[in-house]
Structure formats: C-alpha cells, structure tokens
Amino acid sequence: MYVNFKNFIATLATAATFALIAPMASAQEVSREGLAAPTVDTSLISLFLEAGLVVKLVMIGLIVASVWCWAIIVDKSLMFGRTKRQIKQFEQVFWSGQSLEELYRTLQDRPNTGMAALFVSAMGEWKRSFERNARSPIGLQTRIDKVLDVSMAREMEKLERRLLFLATLGSAAPFVGLFGTVVGIMTSFQAIAGSKSTNLAVVAPGIAEALLATALGLLAAIPAVIAYNKLAADAGKISTQLEGFADEFSAILSRQIDEKNAG
C-alpha cells in the first residue's frame, strides 16, 4: 500500500512537471516562428513600388499636381510682390507733380505693368486723338474709358492666370486620393481572400498603400487652398487699386480735354 502511494505521488509529480514545461516549450516555438517570419518593408518608397497600377497612377498624378501647384505658388507670389512694388513706385511718381507728357515719354518705350500700363494706354489714346484733331470730347472720353477698362482687364488676366488650377486642385485632390484609398483597400481584401488568412502581415501593406494615396491628396490640396485664398485676396486688392486709379486718371484727362476745347 505504501509502495502504491509512492508510485501515485511520483506519477502526479511527473504529470505536473510536464504540464508546466509543455506551455513554455510551445511559447518558445511560437516565438522562434515569429522571429523567423519575414519582416514587411513599410517605407514610403516600398509602399509605392508595391502598390497596384491604379494606386500608382493616382499617386503619380497627385505628386505631379503638387509640384505644379508649388511652381504656380512661387511664380504668383513673386509676380504679386513685384506688381505691388511697381504700383507703389508709380503712385509716388504720378502724384509727385511731374508733367503727364514727361511721364508718358519716360514710360512709353518700356514694358509696363499695373498702373503704369493703364497710364500709358490712356495717354496714348489721348495723344492720338488730339493729333488727329478729334472734335468730340464725349467720344474721346468714351474711348479713354474703354482703353482703361481693356488695359485693366488685361492686367488682371495676367495676375489671375492659373489661379483656377489651384482652386480645382484644392477641391479635387482629396477625392482623387480617396479614390486611390478605396482601390487599395479593395486590393487588401482580395489579398485576404486569396491567402485565406487575416494575418496583419497580409492586410497591413495594402491598407498602408491606400492611406498613402489619401495623404498625397491632402498634401496637394492643403497648400493649393491656402495659396488660392491668399492670392485671390491680393488680386482683389490690386483690382481695387487699379479701378481707383483708372477713375482718377479718367477725371484728370476729362478736365484737360475740357481745357483744350475751351482754349
């Protein structure tokens, strides 16, 4: 009886030891398998290279649009700054009391923009009309006003050119990126179905590619929207300045027309 009890205790101890060792061995085996599993490269370049054809086209389009957007922003920022400086310099010269004839002779052979372009156009029409002995002051005033309007529209067209691209990119780029995201997620689900596995290593690359398309869409849209709002506001201010100068200069020429006709 004593021997049987000793055998029972020994068997129980052996079973307990096996129960403790088996989970540890299993955990070590799983750990070795996890370490042996190949790692997934999730760098941006790798995500782009591993993306599907549609997602790649979306990414390339957004990158090209973003580069063109920044080129427009830099070009327009320099142009607007240059135009503002020229307007300020011209106003100082114009209101300094210098003769209009002398100022016209100084500017007529130069490439002019902004207020200087309006001044040269209106003065050119004024001089041509008097050289041809125009007899109708009302007709001359109408022609001067037309010339000022056309010159101002031309100057504003130069300033606002390609701003529409910024507005379009700012509104459309997020949706283009979202399209790439939808396609990438669909590809990920197809990969899950094909591998019959929900392992994160199977799902993660496709989802990361999809989210990269969305990020590129936002990267293109955000600067475009900010730049468009800023440049459009600056264009509005310059337009107001040109309109004010056109009205003032038209009034000055109208007085001179009356003086010449009276004389």
ZIBELRA-V604784 format. One record per residue. PSI is psi in radians with two decimals (NA if undefined). OMEGA is omega in degrees with one decimal (999 if undefined). BURIAL is # if it has 24 or more other C-alpha atoms within 12 Angstrom, else .. Layout:
# ZIBELRA-V604784
psi = (PSI:PSI)
omega = (OMEGA:OMEGA)
burial = (BURIAL:BURIAL)
This chain:
# ZIBELRA-V604784
psi = (-0.72:-0.73:-0.76:-0.65:-0.69:-0.74:-0.67:-0.73:-0.74:-0.73:-0.72:-0.70:-0.71:-0.75:-0.73:-0.74:-0.76:-0.68:-0.57:-0.64:-0.62:-0.82:-0.63:-0.71:-0.69:-0.73:-0.70:-0.64:-0.74:-0.70:-0.71:-0.66:-0.70:-0.69:-0.55:-0.30:2.45:2.45:2.66:2.19:2.05:0.45:2.78:-0.72:-0.73:-0.72:-0.67:-0.77:-0.55:-0.11:2.79:2.99:-0.79:-0.79:-0.66:-0.78:-0.70:-0.80:-0.79:-0.77:-0.73:-0.64:-0.79:-0.75:-0.67:-0.73:-0.77:-0.64:-0.82:-0.58:-0.74:-0.74:-0.81:-0.79:-0.81:-0.62:-0.76:-0.72:-0.79:-0.72:-0.73:-0.71:-0.74:-0.73:-0.71:-0.68:-0.75:-0.76:-0.71:-0.72:-0.71:-0.72:-0.73:-0.75:0.19:-0.12:0.07:2.55:2.43:-0.65:-0.77:-0.75:-0.66:-0.75:-0.55:-0.63:-0.29:-0.47:0.15:2.70:2.06:2.61:2.84:-2.39:-0.61:-0.67:-0.72:-0.75:-0.82:-0.70:-0.82:-0.72:-0.62:-0.76:-0.71:-0.80:-0.73:-0.69:-0.73:-0.52:-0.50:0.20:0.90:2.32:-0.27:1.85:-0.56:-0.75:-0.71:-0.75:-0.68:-0.75:-0.70:-0.76:-0.70:-0.75:-0.74:-0.74:-0.79:-0.75:-0.72:-0.71:-0.67:-0.75:-0.70:-0.58:-0.65:-0.74:-0.68:-0.03:2.34:0.00:-0.50:-0.54:-0.69:-0.73:-0.74:-0.77:-0.71:-0.55:-0.50:-0.51:-0.76:-0.62:-0.60:-0.76:-0.66:-0.62:-0.77:-0.63:-0.78:-0.78:-0.73:-0.70:-0.67:-0.71:-0.68:-0.76:-0.64:-0.66:-0.67:-0.78:-0.66:-0.66:-0.22:0.70:2.45:0.37:2.45:-0.54:-0.43:-0.67:-0.68:-0.82:-0.78:-0.72:-0.68:-0.72:-0.75:-0.78:-0.52:-0.64:-0.73:-0.74:-0.71:-0.63:-0.76:-0.63:-0.58:-0.62:-0.74:-0.88:-0.59:-0.76:-0.81:-0.80:-0.70:-0.79:-0.75:-0.84:-0.64:-0.68:-0.74:-0.68:-0.67:-0.70:-0.75:-0.69:-0.71:-0.72:-0.75:-0.70:-0.74:-0.75:-0.71:-0.74:-0.76:-0.75:-0.63:-0.70:-0.69:-0.81:-0.62:-0.71:-0.73:-0.64:-0.77:-0.71:-0.71:-0.71:-0.61:-0.60:NA)
omega = (179.3:178.6:179.3:179.8:177.6:178.1:180.0:179.3:-179.7:178.9:179.4:178.7:178.5:179.9:179.0:178.9:178.9:-179.8:178.5:-175.1:-174.5:178.1:179.4:178.9:178.6:178.9:178.8:179.4:177.9:179.9:178.8:178.4:178.4:178.5:-178.6:-178.3:-179.1:178.9:-179.4:178.6:-177.8:175.8:-176.6:-179.8:179.4:177.7:178.6:-177.7:-178.6:-177.8:177.1:-176.3:-177.8:-179.9:177.2:179.0:177.5:-179.2:-179.1:178.5:-179.7:178.1:178.6:179.2:179.4:178.3:178.8:177.4:-179.3:176.1:178.1:-179.1:-179.4:-178.9:-178.1:177.9:177.6:-179.5:-179.4:178.0:178.0:179.9:179.1:179.1:179.6:177.4:180.0:179.9:-179.3:178.9:179.3:180.0:-175.2:-177.5:178.9:180.0:179.1:179.7:178.9:178.6:-179.9:179.0:178.8:178.6:179.4:-172.0:-167.8:-178.6:-179.5:170.3:-173.3:175.6:175.9:-177.7:-180.0:178.4:177.2:-178.9:-177.4:179.8:-178.6:179.5:177.4:177.5:179.4:-178.6:179.7:-179.0:-179.5:176.2:179.3:177.4:176.8:-173.9:-176.4:178.3:179.1:178.0:178.7:178.9:178.8:179.2:178.4:178.6:178.4:179.0:178.0:179.6:-179.6:-179.9:179.2:177.9:178.7:179.1:179.3:177.7:176.5:-176.8:-173.9:179.7:178.5:173.9:178.8:177.7:178.8:179.3:180.0:-179.9:-179.4:-179.2:-173.0:-174.1:178.8:-179.7:175.0:176.0:177.6:175.5:176.2:178.3:179.8:179.7:179.4:178.6:175.5:177.4:178.9:178.0:176.5:177.7:177.2:-179.1:-178.8:-178.9:-177.9:-178.5:175.7:179.3:-178.1:179.7:178.3:-173.3:-170.0:-176.5:-179.3:179.2:177.9:176.3:-179.2:-179.2:176.7:177.0:177.6:179.6:178.7:176.5:178.1:179.2:177.5:-171.9:-172.6:177.5:-179.0:-179.3:-179.4:-178.5:-179.4:179.5:-179.7:-177.6:178.0:177.0:177.8:178.3:176.9:178.3:179.4:177.7:177.9:178.3:-179.6:178.1:178.4:178.7:-179.8:178.9:-179.6:-178.6:175.7:178.0:179.0:179.4:177.8:178.1:-179.6:177.0:179.5:-179.7:-179.9:179.8:178.7:-179.2:999)
burial = (.:.:.:.:.:.:.:.:.:.:.:.:.:.:.:.:.:.:.:.:.:.:.:.:.:.:.:.:.:.:.:.:.:.:.:.:.:.:.:.:.:.:.:.:.:.:#:#:.:#:#:#:.:#:#:#:.:#:#:#:#:#:#:.:#:#:.:.:#:#:.:#:#:.:.:#:#:.:#:#:.:.:#:#:.:.:#:.:.:#:#:.:.:#:.:.:.:.:.:#:.:.:#:#:.:.:#:.:.:.:.:.:#:#:#:#:#:#:#:#:#:#:#:#:#:#:#:.:.:.:.:.:.:.:.:.:#:.:.:#:#:.:#:#:#:.:#:#:#:.:#:#:#:.:#:#:.:.:#:#:#:#:#:.:#:#:#:.:#:#:.:#:#:#:#:#:#:#:#:#:#:#:#:#:#:.:#:#:#:.:#:.:.:.:.:.:.:.:.:.:.:#:#:#:#:#:#:#:#:#:#:#:#:#:#:#:#:#:#:#:#:#:#:#:#:.:#:#:.:.:#:#:.:#:#:.:.:#:#:.:#:#:#:.:#:#:#:.:#:#:.:#:#:#:.:.:#:.:.:.:.:.:.)
